[in-house]
Structure formats: C-alpha cells, structure tokens
Amino acid sequence: MKKNMGNTDKAIRTLIALLIAALSYFEIISGVLGNILLVLAIILLITSFVNFCPLYRLFGINTRKDKN
C-alpha cells in the first residue's frame, strides 16, 4: 500500500469528517442520510490516517509530494 495522499488532502478530509460528525451530534442531520454521512466521515478519517485512498490509486491520482 503506497502512500498517495498529501498533507493538504489529509487536512481537508479530516475537516470534512469533523464537520459531518458535528452536524450529526447536534442533530442537524439525522436518519438514513445522517448514517450514510457518518459512514463517509469514518472512511475519510481512515484514509487520512493511513495516507492511502483506493480511489486515487484506481484513477492514478497522487497528491503526495515525494521527498527525493
């Protein structure tokens, strides 16, 4: 599993996940939509922690700046 996510990408994913979690906590989003968004938030957090996005690999995207 080769890392393919940069720091900016990780920060954006984490912020979006935290926003979804806050909206769910304050019951602004609920029901089926809320559950789907919470699953999306969990996926965003996991991919940002492991620095790997399977969709990026599928489409050949790499936002990580390699240090040479």
N, C-alpha and C positions, 0 to 999 in steps of 0.2 A: 504494500500500500504506500505509494509515493505521495508525499505531501503536494497539494496543488492549490492551496489557499493562502492568500496574503493577509497581512495584519489588518488592512482596511476592510477586507471582505469579512474577516472574523468579527471585527467590531460591529459592523452593520448587522450581521446575523445575530449577534448577541443582543444588540439593542432592540431589534425586532422581536426576538423571543421574550425579552423582558417586558416590552410593551404589551404583547399578547397576554402574558401572564398577569400583568396589572389589570388589563381590561377584563379578564376573566375573574380575578379576585374581587374587583369592585362590581361584578355582575353587570357590566355594560354589554358583554357578550355572554350568551348562555345557550343551553340546549345543544342541538346537534352541531350547529355552526361553532359554538364555543369549544366543543370537544374536538372537532376537526382542527381548529386553530391551535388548540393546546398540543395536539399530536405534532402539528407542523412546528411549533415552538420547540418541542423536545428534539425533533430531528435537526433543527437549526443549531441548537446548543451542542448536540453530539458532534455534528460535522465541524463546528467551530473549535471544539476541544481537541479533536483528533487531526485537524488541519487537512481533512480529505473530504471531497464531495464526489460521490459516484457519478452524478450527472455531469460534472465538469470533465471527468475522465471520458465519459461516453461521447461528449461533444468536443473533446480535445482542448478544453479551456484550462489555462493555468494562470492564476493571479498572483502566485508566489514569485518573489524576486529571489533568484538563486544567488548565493554568495560564492563567487569564484575565487 
